[in-house]
Structure formats: C-alpha cells, structure tokens
Amino acid sequence: MRVLVTGGAGYIGSVAVALLRRDGYDVTVLDDLSTGHRDSLPADVRFVEGSVLNSAIIADALTDCEAVMHFAAKSLVPESVAKPELYHDVNVNGSKNLLAQMKLAGVNRLVFSSTAATYGEPEVIPITEISQTNPTSPYGATKLEVDHAITEAAKRDGLAAISLRYFNVVGGIKLDRGWISERHTPETHLIPNLLRSTSANPIKIFGNDWPTKDGTCIRDYIHVVDLIEAHIAALKAAKTGSHEIINLGSGSGYSILEVIAATSAALGTELPYEMTARRAGDPAVLVADISKARTLLGWQPTRDLAQMVNDTYEAAQG
Ligand SMILES: NC(=O)c1ccc[n+]([C@@H]2O[C@H](COP(=O)([O-])OP(=O)(O)OC[C@H]3O[C@@H](n4cnc5c(N)ncnc54)[C@H](O)[C@@H]3O)[C@@H](O)[C@H]2O)c1
C-alpha cells in the first residue's frame, strides 16, 4: 500500500515516513519545506515539493496512494495569535483541499494530526475525547475546525478517518543515516530547550504556585516512536463512514521540575532554570486519558520520560 504523508519532511512526519518504510509501506511525501527539512527523508520515497494549498499538486501527490497521513500544518501557538489568517489558510483550507482531492482520487483512508490544544482549559482531568472543546488559541481552533470537516466527510462521502489528538511529542529515532528529532525554529518545546539552558540564559519556568505536587505545571509527554506506532495502528483501524477521535499521550503527567530533574540526570549536570510568574492561559494540569487508544488501536506507549530525554539529548549530539 502506498501512503501519502503530508508534512513528511517535518519532525513527526519524517519519523512516520521512517516507520512506514520499516513496515513495508510505499511512501509519497508532500511538503512545502516551510518548516521541514529535505534531508530528513530517505532516498526511496517519492517527494513532491509543494503546498496543500495547491489542489493540482495534491492530485499529483495522491497518484497510486490508498491512504493519507496528514501532518502538514502550521503549529506554533504564539505565531497563530499573530497570524490567524495564515493558520486558517494552511490548516483549514489546506485540509479541506486535501479532503476534496482525496474524494476525487477515490482515496478513502485518512489519519489526521489533531492536538490537545483543541480542548483548551480542561474542566476534568484526565482529558477524554468527549471532554468539551474550547480552544484558547487560533491554532487549536483551526485543528478543531478540521476535525469537524473530517466528521462531515466521513458521513457524507464514506471516508474512513481517525484524528489523533497529541499531547507533547518528544524524542527521536536513530536510523542508519543518523538521528531524526526536533529541528524547529523557533523551538518552543520544553525538553529541546532545556538542553540549551545555560546559566547565562536559563530556561524560564512560569509559576511555582500552581495547585500541583511541586507547584509547577503538569503536562503529558509521549515519545514520537510510540506516537507513530499509534498512527500505523490507526491506518489499519479506520472504518468506512466513521471518524474516530483518539487522544495520544502517556496517560500520566510530569511536572516541569520533574522534567528538569530527568533532563539533568541524562546530562549528568544540574540544569539552570529561572522561576518567573505564571503565564496567562496556561492550565495547571494537562493529562490525557488514553483508554480509547488502548481499546480501539490495541496500542500502549512503552517509552518513558528517561528515554524521551535521552533520545532528544543523543539526537542533539548528532
Ligand atoms: N510537535 C508536537 O508536540 C505536536 C503536538 C500536537 C500536534 N502536532 C501536530 O503534528 C503535526 C506535525 O508537527 P511537527 O512538530 O512535526 O511540525 P513541523 O513543523 O516539524 O512539521 C510540519 C511539516 O508540514 C510542512 N508544511 C507546513 N505548511 C505546509 C503546506 N502549506 N503545504 C505542505 N507542507 C506544509 C512543513 O514544511 C513541515 O515539514 C502538525 O500538524 C502539528 O499541528 C504536533
């Protein structure tokens, strides 16, 4: 089976490409390289450089494909606040273009990168798939709009679709040709930034007076290889005329201070940090209920925080 991976030159998409190839799938990648890297891709995939905003390019990329993993998106929360039109265009219009071209090409199977940001500030922890959706950023709102469009396409056109709502994705994978890990600019994620923390430029912690065990925020982290193994399971589990929404996390949370301790242990040195005031809009705790992923996908995350940190560190060493 040939799978179209949109955004396959990005962090998560390129790990998907590697694991799909490992499992014997043929792969086509569609990516405009706006935040992705051509050198993240192996030589044995078909690469189509272009945007999901261009219907003719999507149609070309879908040639011989039977399924799509749709990662291509803009995904920085602060940038989405500054440029909401860009986010609506790429994330919503780009995804609707893709759905339209899939219908024309008779490609009926879709796995979509949704996000925990669709939920906003949770009323109940852990967050289940029926928790209220009240995104606090344009980014989260665009992903929620795409989830709704996919639900419609499943009802209307018989699409077999699964949206996976990721919590915080971390780690990398070591291939024969080297590590694939996060290469975002700017990097907004905690663990890669922690590895760069210095006494002259320490990482900032936003508040130590939250109602949590050590006063710092608690977040749910998932290793990128566990995440992609769930995507491959979702590709097989999607059913015609149905759109399932499934959370992907580890199902347990770590406080910011626990992540700093784990990263310090991996480095063998105490990492510097600066305690600052709370940041507006940060929920105290974000943890996923992953029982639906366990049941519907027969999936279980197996890589712990130490491995997430170690892999990120190893990848940063090159
Ligand atoms: N990293 C996380 O923790 C996280 C959490 C939740 C959801 N997600 C979602 O996962 C997906 C992948 O995230 P990532 O961290 O790998 O980001 P990334 O920026 O590394 O990857 C996105 C890829 O999409 C490509 N792209 C962007 N706009 C495009 C367009 N118009 N046409 C074609 N390609 C385009 C980029 O060049 C890049 O290769 C995104 O949809 C993101 O919203 C990520």
The ligand as an SDF file (V2000), in Angstrom:
LIG
                    3D

 44 48  0  0  0  0  0  0  0  0999 V2000
    5.0700   18.6030   17.9820 N   0  0  0  0  0  0  0  0  0  0  0  0
    4.0310   18.4310   18.8140 C   0  0  0  0  0  0  0  0  0  0  0  0
    4.2320   18.2840   20.0410 O   0  0  0  0  0  0  0  0  0  0  0  0
    2.6180   18.3830   18.2720 C   0  0  0  0  0  0  0  0  0  0  0  0
    1.5510   18.2910   19.1870 C   0  0  0  0  0  0  0  0  0  0  0  0
    0.2610   18.2220   18.6890 C   0  0  0  0  0  0  0  0  0  0  0  0
    0.0170   18.2210   17.3310 C   0  0  0  0  0  0  0  0  0  0  0  0
    1.0660   18.3410   16.4560 N   0  0  0  0  0  0  0  0  0  0  0  0
    0.7720   18.3360   15.0040 C   0  0  0  0  0  0  0  0  0  0  0  0
    1.6440   17.4090   14.3670 O   0  0  0  0  0  0  0  0  0  0  0  0
    1.9270   17.8410   13.0440 C   0  0  0  0  0  0  0  0  0  0  0  0
    3.4270   17.8140   12.8040 C   0  0  0  0  0  0  0  0  0  0  0  0
    4.0570   18.6780   13.7510 O   0  0  0  0  0  0  0  0  0  0  0  0
    5.6450   18.8410   13.8010 P   0  0  0  0  0  0  0  0  0  0  0  0
    6.0000   19.1480   15.2210 O   0  0  0  0  0  0  0  0  0  0  0  0
    6.2780   17.7200   13.0970 O   0  0  0  0  0  0  0  0  0  0  0  0
    5.8060   20.1840   12.9650 O   0  0  0  0  0  0  0  0  0  0  0  0
    6.8350   20.5300   11.7710 P   0  0  0  0  0  0  0  0  0  0  0  0
    6.7140   21.9960   11.5830 O   0  0  0  0  0  0  0  0  0  0  0  0
    8.1660   19.9500   12.0520 O   0  0  0  0  0  0  0  0  0  0  0  0
    6.1890   19.7500   10.5440 O   0  0  0  0  0  0  0  0  0  0  0  0
    5.1730   20.2910    9.7160 C   0  0  0  0  0  0  0  0  0  0  0  0
    5.5270   19.9880    8.2810 C   0  0  0  0  0  0  0  0  0  0  0  0
    4.4740   20.4960    7.4360 O   0  0  0  0  0  0  0  0  0  0  0  0
    5.0750   21.1940    6.3480 C   0  0  0  0  0  0  0  0  0  0  0  0
    4.1190   22.2100    5.8750 N   0  0  0  0  0  0  0  0  0  0  0  0
    3.7270   23.3350    6.5140 C   0  0  0  0  0  0  0  0  0  0  0  0
    2.8510   24.0130    5.7370 N   0  0  0  0  0  0  0  0  0  0  0  0
    2.6840   23.2970    4.6090 C   0  0  0  0  0  0  0  0  0  0  0  0
    1.9140   23.4660    3.4380 C   0  0  0  0  0  0  0  0  0  0  0  0
    1.1430   24.5460    3.2490 N   0  0  0  0  0  0  0  0  0  0  0  0
    1.9600   22.5150    2.4790 N   0  0  0  0  0  0  0  0  0  0  0  0
    2.7590   21.4090    2.6180 C   0  0  0  0  0  0  0  0  0  0  0  0
    3.5200   21.2010    3.7040 N   0  0  0  0  0  0  0  0  0  0  0  0
    3.4880   22.1370    4.6940 C   0  0  0  0  0  0  0  0  0  0  0  0
    6.3470   21.7990    6.9170 C   0  0  0  0  0  0  0  0  0  0  0  0
    7.3060   22.1450    5.9230 O   0  0  0  0  0  0  0  0  0  0  0  0
    6.8220   20.6720    7.8300 C   0  0  0  0  0  0  0  0  0  0  0  0
    7.6510   19.7600    7.1420 O   0  0  0  0  0  0  0  0  0  0  0  0
    1.2910   19.2070   12.8820 C   0  0  0  0  0  0  0  0  0  0  0  0
    0.0470   19.0440   12.2210 O   0  0  0  0  0  0  0  0  0  0  0  0
    1.0720   19.6630   14.3250 C   0  0  0  0  0  0  0  0  0  0  0  0
   -0.0140   20.5430   14.4250 O   0  0  0  0  0  0  0  0  0  0  0  0
    2.3660   18.4330   16.8890 C   0  0  0  0  0  0  0  0  0  0  0  0
  1  2  1  0
  2  3  2  0
  2  4  1  0
  4  5  1  0
  4 44  2  0
  5  6  2  0
  6  7  1  0
  7  8  2  0
  8  9  1  0
  8 44  1  0
  9 10  1  0
  9 42  1  0
 10 11  1  0
 11 12  1  0
 11 40  1  0
 12 13  1  0
 13 14  1  0
 14 15  2  0
 14 16  1  0
 14 17  1  0
 17 18  1  0
 18 19  2  0
 18 20  1  0
 18 21  1  0
 21 22  1  0
 22 23  1  0
 23 24  1  0
 23 38  1  0
 24 25  1  0
 25 26  1  0
 25 36  1  0
 26 27  1  0
 26 35  1  0
 27 28  2  0
 28 29  1  0
 29 30  1  0
 29 35  2  0
 30 31  1  0
 30 32  2  0
 32 33  1  0
 33 34  2  0
 34 35  1  0
 36 37  1  0
 36 38  1  0
 38 39  1  0
 40 41  1  0
 40 42  1  0
 42 43  1  0
M  CHG  2   8   1  16  -1
M  END
$$$$
